[in-house]
Structure formats: structure tokens, C-alpha cells
């Protein structure tokens, strides 16, 4: 096959490969020039060509080199070995929030995500992000997926109705709230609740202007399009406690019975709780649910101080007030000076006195 036939063949093969536009245009032009030159030289006689074998050799080498360059680069670019088409990434979907934790579905081709909250951007490889608690009000949240030299479009929180306004609750001494910080969308229904500690009652909910808005343990409201702050206040119910006198139990020689652990409920005698004083533990408070006295008019608890046992008869005293959450409180002072109460229990052998309604 002559030189011009080789070049024409190789150029046809290159067209079949369809290399990217512009990348090999210069190579095509160079080979066209070489093709024209060789075609002209081919018109000379065979005798003339044979008289100059070195020129013929150089010409063949040039044609073969051009052919190899065309085929090699054509395949190289066509297969995308130098630069492959960019991988498209979908924007993160299914944006959700639980408390102040933002989550979204994973994009399979993504290697990282960018979270933008009011211009504050954070890059993460996870599909969750905790919103900083110091952000009082959030105007915009958006997220996009990223990979090598490519990023997706932004996914906006407004498309998913994500929470945007902060609710904070401050609790003083005496109890705890179900939530101290949360983020909610405008017009969302928000429910806050509190649990008073053992010898505390709930005074009420106060708003940002320090106005009392509710005395209920549970407070439900519709979220405005602004941040809110509440304070939950508690009061000590120790002032409602009635002191109970002790009687020494000289026949007691063990501590068998229903044990009353500190601030815990006994399954064998529900509704009865005991709490030692926080410091010396020499005395304590007994908290009894009102429904206990609906079944029994009284019952006995026994304390152990060193190796001495003391009995206390628990019953409602005249004029005794009940706490807001439905309990009666009794003050159990140590009967033996300088000896701490180290155990509280309800004796097994002391029968509870059933309540008999008056006729």
C-alpha cells in the first residue's frame, strides 16, 4: 500500500473513532500537508524514487509516525483517559430535623456535603449535622453534595419545611424539662413539660418578659415566626411536710421488709418514696401519693439507726395540705441523736390498716 493510501486509510479510521472536537484538529491538518506532499512525490517515476532510497525511507517513517500518533491520541481522547465527562450529582433529598439534628438522604456518588446556615458553611462526610445551639434564629438552611471537581445544586430547607426558630427553656433548682433547646417551624405545635424533683412543686411557666403564662406541668402553644425563651420555676414543698414522731421497736432484730431506696418507687408498695437530706443524711422526707390513703388509713415505716430500729406511723394529719402533684409529705427525723438513718423499709409483719369509710 502506497503512502497516500495509508494516510487516507488512517484518517478514515480516525473519523470512526470520533475524537473530541478541536483536540486533534492540528494533527489532522499536519497529516493533510504530509498527504499532499507525498502524493506529489508519488507522481515521480519509480526510477527516480529508486535513485533516492534514503528519502523514500524517511518518507515512510514520517507517514507511519503520523499514523501511530493519530490512532494513539484518537483512542486516548475517545476513551476519556485524559479527561472524562463530569459526573453529575443530585442535590441532597429528604431533609429532616429531630430536635436540632439535621439529616438527609445519602447521594451515592457524593464524597462530602456542604451545609450552609445563614452563610456559615461546614463541610462534612456524614449525612447528619447538629445545628449549633447558639443560633437564636435561622433564616435559611441549604445543603449540597460534592465530589471530585463537581458539586450538586443546593437543596433548600424551605422546600422541606425544616424548623427554623429556636425555643429555649431555663429550669431552676427543683426540676427538669423535657427539652431545653429545640428548633421549630412557624405555626408548628410545640409542647413543653416539666418534672419536679422529689420535694419540689411546680410554680409555673414564665415568658421572656417574666410574665407568668401557665401553672400546668404541660404547656402547649403554636410557634410564632420568632425565637422564644421560657423559664420553668419550682418551689420547695418541705414547708408542707408534717413531722412524724418515732417509737423504738425493741422486738425488731432484722431489716426484712419492703425496702425504700432514695427517691425510688417500690413495686411492692407503689406511691411511697423516701429521700434523705442532701448533706448529713441524718433525716429525710417521705412522699406518699394521695391514692395510697384512699386504700389504707395508715401504714408503718421502720428506720435503722446504727443497730436500733424505730417505727413511724404514717397517716394524714388534720389540716395537712397536699402538693400540687397529689402527694403528702412527711418529715422523718432521726430519733437517735448523732446517728444517721441508714435504712428505711416497711415491715412485713406490720399490717396496713385498711380505710373504713364513715357511715
Secondary structure in CASP SS format (residue, H / E / C, confidence):
PFRMAT SS
TARGET T0000
AUTHOR 0000-0000-0000
METHOD secondary structure of the structure
MODEL  1
X C 1.00
X C 1.00
X H 1.00
X H 1.00
X H 1.00
X H 1.00
X H 1.00
X H 1.00
X H 1.00
X H 1.00
X H 1.00
X H 1.00
X H 1.00
X H 1.00
X H 1.00
X H 1.00
X H 1.00
X C 1.00
X C 1.00
X C 1.00
X C 1.00
X C 1.00
X C 1.00
X C 1.00
X H 1.00
X H 1.00
X H 1.00
X H 1.00
X H 1.00
X H 1.00
X H 1.00
X H 1.00
X H 1.00
X H 1.00
X H 1.00
X H 1.00
X H 1.00
X H 1.00
X H 1.00
X H 1.00
X H 1.00
X H 1.00
X C 1.00
X C 1.00
X C 1.00
X H 1.00
X H 1.00
X H 1.00
X H 1.00
X H 1.00
X H 1.00
X C 1.00
X H 1.00
X H 1.00
X H 1.00
X H 1.00
X H 1.00
X H 1.00
X H 1.00
X H 1.00
X H 1.00
X H 1.00
X H 1.00
X H 1.00
X H 1.00
X H 1.00
X H 1.00
X H 1.00
X H 1.00
X H 1.00
X H 1.00
X H 1.00
X H 1.00
X H 1.00
X H 1.00
X H 1.00
X H 1.00
X H 1.00
X C 1.00
X C 1.00
X C 1.00
X C 1.00
X C 1.00
X C 1.00
X C 1.00
X C 1.00
X C 1.00
X C 1.00
X C 1.00
X C 1.00
X C 1.00
X C 1.00
X C 1.00
X C 1.00
X C 1.00
X E 1.00
X E 1.00
X E 1.00
X C 1.00
X C 1.00
X E 1.00
X E 1.00
X E 1.00
X C 1.00
X C 1.00
X C 1.00
X C 1.00
X C 1.00
X C 1.00
X C 1.00
X C 1.00
X E 1.00
X E 1.00
X E 1.00
X E 1.00
X E 1.00
X E 1.00
X C 1.00
X C 1.00
X E 1.00
X E 1.00
X E 1.00
X E 1.00
X E 1.00
X C 1.00
X C 1.00
X C 1.00
X E 1.00
X E 1.00
X E 1.00
X C 1.00
X C 1.00
X C 1.00
X C 1.00
X C 1.00
X C 1.00
X E 1.00
X C 1.00
X C 1.00
X C 1.00
X E 1.00
X E 1.00
X E 1.00
X E 1.00
X E 1.00
X E 1.00
X E 1.00
X C 1.00
X C 1.00
X E 1.00
X E 1.00
X C 1.00
X C 1.00
X C 1.00
X E 1.00
X E 1.00
X H 1.00
X H 1.00
X H 1.00
X C 1.00
X C 1.00
X C 1.00
X C 1.00
X C 1.00
X E 1.00
X E 1.00
X E 1.00
X E 1.00
X E 1.00
X E 1.00
X E 1.00
X C 1.00
X C 1.00
X C 1.00
X E 1.00
X E 1.00
X E 1.00
X C 1.00
X C 1.00
X C 1.00
X E 1.00
X E 1.00
X E 1.00
X E 1.00
X C 1.00
X C 1.00
X C 1.00
X C 1.00
X E 1.00
X E 1.00
X E 1.00
X E 1.00
X E 1.00
X E 1.00
X E 1.00
X E 1.00
X C 1.00
X C 1.00
X C 1.00
X E 1.00
X E 1.00
X E 1.00
X E 1.00
X E 1.00
X E 1.00
X E 1.00
X C 1.00
X C 1.00
X C 1.00
X C 1.00
X C 1.00
X E 1.00
X E 1.00
X E 1.00
X C 1.00
X C 1.00
X C 1.00
X E 1.00
X E 1.00
X E 1.00
X E 1.00
X E 1.00
X C 1.00
X C 1.00
X C 1.00
X C 1.00
X C 1.00
X E 1.00
X E 1.00
X E 1.00
X E 1.00
X E 1.00
X E 1.00
X E 1.00
X E 1.00
X E 1.00
X C 1.00
X H 1.00
X H 1.00
X H 1.00
X C 1.00
X E 1.00
X E 1.00
X C 1.00
X C 1.00
X E 1.00
X E 1.00
X E 1.00
X C 1.00
X C 1.00
X C 1.00
X C 1.00
X C 1.00
X C 1.00
X C 1.00
X C 1.00
X E 1.00
X E 1.00
X E 1.00
X C 1.00
X C 1.00
X E 1.00
X C 1.00
X C 1.00
X C 1.00
X C 1.00
X C 1.00
X C 1.00
X C 1.00
X C 1.00
X C 1.00
X E 1.00
X E 1.00
X E 1.00
X E 1.00
X E 1.00
X C 1.00
X C 1.00
X C 1.00
X C 1.00
X C 1.00
X C 1.00
X C 1.00
X E 1.00
X E 1.00
X E 1.00
X E 1.00
X E 1.00
X E 1.00
X H 1.00
X H 1.00
X H 1.00
X H 1.00
X H 1.00
X H 1.00
X E 1.00
X E 1.00
X E 1.00
X E 1.00
X E 1.00
X E 1.00
X E 1.00
X E 1.00
X E 1.00
X E 1.00
X C 1.00
X C 1.00
X E 1.00
X E 1.00
X E 1.00
X E 1.00
X E 1.00
X E 1.00
X E 1.00
X C 1.00
X C 1.00
X C 1.00
X C 1.00
X C 1.00
X C 1.00
X C 1.00
X C 1.00
X C 1.00
X C 1.00
X C 1.00
X C 1.00
X E 1.00
X E 1.00
X E 1.00
X E 1.00
X E 1.00
X E 1.00
X C 1.00
X C 1.00
X C 1.00
X C 1.00
X C 1.00
X C 1.00
X C 1.00
X C 1.00
X E 1.00
X E 1.00
X E 1.00
X E 1.00
X E 1.00
X E 1.00
X E 1.00
X C 1.00
X C 1.00
X C 1.00
X C 1.00
X C 1.00
X E 1.00
X E 1.00
X C 1.00
X C 1.00
X C 1.00
X C 1.00
X C 1.00
END
